[in-house]
Amino acid sequence: MMAIYLDHAATTPIHPLVKEAMLPYLGEAFGNPSSMHQYGRDVRVAIDQARDQVARALGADAGQLVFTSGGTEADNMALLGVAAAYAETGKKHLITTQIEHHAVLDACRYLERIGFEVTYLPVDHTGLIDLEQLRQAIRDDTTLISIMMANNEIGTVQPIEQIGELARERGVLFHTDAVQAFGSLEIDVKRLPVDLISVSGHKINGPKGIGALYLGKNVKFIPRTFGGSQERRRRPGTENVMGIIGFAKAVELSQASREQHMADMRVLRQAFVEELNRQPIEFVVNGHPTKSLPHILNVSFPGTDSETLLMNFDLAGIACASGSACTSGTLEVSHVLQSMHLSEERTRSAIRFSFGRGNTVDEIKRAAEMVASIVHRLQRHEEI
């Protein structure tokens, strides 16, 4: 049985050229980048070059980038660091949405426990926010708006430019979690009115355990950790050298092929849906029909349930998910789908298929056929 990996939104396989770039830092290039001798200086130069590469992909200056352990830490640093920096001014109100990644939602709940107020904006049945509701939610004491660029479960892309313009008009900082969008959508801080951006390496065929937070030049920020001068004291601790080098290489490769990648993902997504349409099953696609990342396809199969579907798909060699990789292991109903006010039949039978490097049209069609066969039996209540 040939396994088919359709969970690229959870993590992606490391690109061979990324692995090749990382290998020297497991061997001869082992120096501590904070050391003054040649061993350390060689590694420091490599980190500086990597920082330049990642910063260029965002249209930022290298000094505006803080390397982190991933998207979750970047999100936490953005919210907690900004909240702490502006709390003494009396601005203790934040705005986010009900469908954010838990890295943002849980950070907001922590801030509520220590005296901050948070407004959680609703979304419509496609996962989009209402800009007028956002406008009305902004208060004189609002310090930060945090709204993800594209949702990791349904792929819906938010109107980031309009959100940022509204934030600028009201003098409010704007953070966006771009972990799922990075490598697919163009992100240029010289054009986008965004003050903080979170990105991650393992979503773009880079290594796990590495990410970055972009900080605008006028953003006040208090570090969450202390103990060294690394990352301009914003995130001290000996750098994850191998991760940083791999991240930069992955960024280089993804930026070079971004438009072609998007086109390829559209073809794969369309092929999967068309094959499902040819089969005698009932299904419905969740998310926005046009404002969506092409590599994410969230589908509900009424008359079934996600747990049974995932078990049978896995036995058939198809790797997919029921929601965010950070929560899907719990098999709870997705908070994203619940916030979209979909029917219980849709929320409890939803599966996320996500495509990426290495997938082909032939295997996508084959996977869709197997998915449809399993769904057909379950919808007819037959044994599998």
ABEGO torsion letter per residue (X at the ends): XBBBBAAAAABBBBBAAAAAAAAAAABABABBAABABAAAAAAAAAAAAAAAAAAAAAGBBAAABBBBAEAAAAAAAAAAAAAAAAAAAGBABBBBBAABBAAAAAAAAAAAAAGBBBBBBBBBAAGBBBAAAAAAABBAABABBBBBABBAAAGBBBBAAAAAAAAAAAGBBBBBBAAAABGABBBBAAABBBABBBBBAAAAGBBBGBBBBBBBAABBBBBABBGBABGGGABBEBBBAAAAAAAAAAAAAAAAAAAAAAAAAAAAAAAAAAAAAABBBBBBBBEBAABBBAABBBBBBBGBBAAAAAAAAAAAGBBBBAEBAAAAAAGBBBAAAAAAGBBAAAAAABBBBBBBBGBBAAAAAAAAAAAAAAAAAAAAGBBX
